[in-house]
Amino acid sequence: MPTPAWDDRPQLREEWAWVYDGFLVLSKQRQAGFGANPISVADVCAYLDLVGIRETGQRIVFLELVVGLDEIARQWHVEHSRRDAKPKD
């Protein structure tokens, strides 16, 4: 049975999977306080060192993309936390 939402979902291009995989690893390690804190640059650098990415251009691209994904994820979390916290009638 076809499901249009599934069939039309965004697809992650294979050449960017390394960025998304890294984001998922880093996101699980983030510090929490009053909500989710941003992924730190130090954590990104440590991850890149750990996986052996040394080329400056790749490191900058990774950092910029992870920061962007992190902003989107944290905003999503804030919006859904507010929605879930509203009293139900």
Phi, psi and omega in degrees: 000122181291143175234105185304321181298319179288316182295329183262008182296153176296145179249134176278122178289139186307323183292348178252002182299325180299326179289312182295319177300316178296319178300316180297318178298311182293323181296325179291340184260000185297153176281146178240145176219246172272079185100183182278127176278156178296153172291130185280152176299322179299319178294321178298313180298318178297319178297314180298321176296317182299320183269001172083022178269110185249338184292125187303316181300316178295321180295319180293315178301313180301312181301313181297319180290319179294320177299317178296313177299321180296318178299316179296315181295318180292323177295318177301317180298316179299312182297319181284331176293319178295316181298317182287337182275346180294140178296142179268137180283000000 
